[in-house]
Amino acid sequence: MADGEKVILYVYDLTNGLARSLSPMLLGQQIDAIYHTGVVVGGIEYFFGGGVQRCIAGQTPFGPPLRTVELGVTHLPKDVREELLADLSSRFTPQDYNLTSKNCNHFSSAWTELLTGNPIPDEYVNQAQWILQSPLGQMLLPIMEQMEQRYGNVTAAGFQAPSSGGR
């Protein structure tokens, strides 16, 4: 690992193309996707949903990535990365998931910052806040809350049924 290991952001579209076609009408502006991100290092993809998850890169329940973005290189040994991930996992628990303030993109940014010293691009981290601030964003809040419940329960094995919360 003298040269380090590449850190790559895998970017997914949670809408499978619908955001691109419907966003001008619903938001008054074009967005390409509703982003989910995972961070790949050493062939393993790390993401946040029903807690911090890991799987073979590209084998998440989200299908193939829309794009990949090289973020840099980490020189941290695997044992140090595991310690950092354990600490990060205590701050990104399933109960902490929030679509606008503590989602998969926030985890990816925090994890990447630990690995490389730099966060992921802002367009991924703050997308939910930008959508809510759009002219029709508040009307989309119920849809976003449904997405929060669904994506807050995703694991490396797939989507889990939401915990019974009285609904």
C-alpha positions in Angstrom: 0.0 0.0 0.0 3.0 2.3 -0.5 1.0 4.2 -3.1 -2.2 4.0 -1.1 -5.6 2.8 -2.1 -8.0 4.7 -4.3 -11.2 6.2 -2.7 -14.0 6.2 -5.1 -17.5 7.6 -4.7 -20.3 5.5 -6.3 -23.3 7.7 -7.1 -26.7 6.2 -7.6 -30.1 7.7 -8.8 -32.8 6.7 -6.3 -35.4 7.7 -8.9 -34.1 5.6 -11.8 -34.3 8.6 -14.2 -37.6 10.1 -13.0 -35.9 13.1 -11.3 -34.4 14.2 -14.6 -37.7 14.2 -16.4 -40.1 15.4 -13.7 -37.9 17.9 -11.8 -38.4 20.9 -14.1 -42.2 20.5 -13.7 -42.1 19.7 -9.9 -39.2 21.9 -8.7 -39.0 24.6 -11.4 -35.4 23.5 -12.0 -33.6 20.6 -13.6 -31.9 18.0 -11.3 -30.3 14.9 -12.8 -31.1 12.5 -10.0 -31.9 12.0 -6.3 -28.5 10.9 -5.1 -27.5 8.0 -3.0 -23.7 7.6 -2.5 -21.4 4.9 -1.3 -17.6 5.1 -0.8 -15.4 2.4 -2.2 -12.0 1.6 -0.8 -10.2 -1.7 -1.2 -13.0 -3.2 -3.3 -15.5 -2.7 -0.5 -18.4 -0.2 -0.7 -19.5 1.5 2.5 -22.9 3.3 2.8 -25.4 4.5 5.3 -29.0 3.3 5.5 -30.0 0.9 8.3 -26.7 1.8 10.0 -23.3 1.7 8.3 -23.3 -1.1 5.7 -20.6 -2.7 3.7 -20.6 -5.0 0.7 -18.6 -5.8 -2.5 -18.3 -2.6 -4.6 -21.3 -2.2 -6.9 -23.4 -5.0 -5.2 -25.6 -2.7 -3.2 -29.5 -2.9 -3.5 -29.4 0.3 -5.6 -28.4 -1.3 -8.9 -25.5 -0.1 -11.0 -24.1 3.3 -10.2 -25.0 6.3 -12.3 -21.4 7.4 -12.1 -18.2 6.9 -10.2 -16.0 9.8 -9.0 -12.4 9.3 -7.9 -11.9 11.2 -4.7 -8.3 10.6 -3.9 -6.1 8.1 -2.2 -5.9 6.9 1.4 -2.7 5.8 3.0 -4.4 4.6 6.2 -3.8 0.9 6.9 -6.9 -1.3 7.0 -6.8 -1.7 10.8 -6.8 2.0 11.3 -9.7 2.4 8.8 -11.7 -0.2 10.7 -11.2 1.7 14.0 -12.3 5.0 12.3 -15.3 3.2 10.8 -16.3 1.8 14.1 -16.3 5.3 15.6 -18.2 6.7 12.7 -20.7 3.9 12.9 -21.5 5.0 16.5 -22.5 8.4 15.1 -24.5 7.0 12.1 -26.9 4.6 13.6 -30.3 3.5 12.0 -32.1 5.8 14.5 -30.0 8.8 13.4 -31.0 8.5 9.7 -32.6 11.8 8.5 -33.1 12.5 4.8 -32.1 16.2 5.1 -29.4 16.2 7.8 -27.9 12.8 8.3 -28.3 10.6 5.2 -26.1 8.4 3.1 -24.4 11.4 1.5 -23.5 12.9 4.9 -22.0 9.5 5.8 -20.1 9.3 2.5 -18.7 12.8 3.1 -17.6 12.1 6.7 -16.0 8.8 5.7 -14.2 10.2 2.7 -12.9 13.1 4.8 -11.4 10.6 7.3 -9.9 8.6 4.5 -8.5 11.4 2.3 -8.8 14.7 4.2 -11.5 16.0 1.8 -15.3 15.7 1.8 -17.4 14.6 -1.2 -18.7 17.3 -3.6 -21.4 19.6 -2.0 -23.9 18.8 -4.8 -24.4 15.4 -3.2 -24.3 16.4 0.5 -26.8 19.2 0.4 -29.2 18.1 -2.3 -32.2 17.4 0.0 -32.0 20.9 1.6 -31.8 22.5 -1.9 -34.9 20.5 -3.0 -36.8 21.6 0.1 -35.9 25.3 -0.5 -37.3 25.1 -4.1 -40.7 26.8 -4.8 -42.5 23.5 -4.6 -40.1 21.8 -2.2 -42.4 21.9 0.8 -45.1 20.1 -1.2 -42.6 17.3 -1.7 -41.9 16.9 2.0 -44.4 13.9 2.4 -42.7 12.1 -0.5 -39.3 12.8 1.0 -40.5 11.5 4.4 -41.6 8.2 2.7 -38.1 8.0 1.1 -36.5 8.6 4.5 -38.4 5.6 5.9 -37.5 3.4 3.0 -33.8 4.4 2.7 -33.2 4.6 6.4 -33.8 0.9 6.6 -31.7 -0.3 3.7 -29.0 -2.8 4.4 -26.3 -4.5 2.3 -28.7 -7.4 1.8 -31.5 -5.1 0.6 -34.5 -3.1 1.7 -35.9 -4.0 5.1 -39.5 -3.5 6.2 -39.8 -0.4 8.3 -39.9 -1.0 12.0 -43.5 -0.9 13.4 -44.0 2.6 14.5 -47.8 2.6 14.8 -48.7 3.3 11.2 
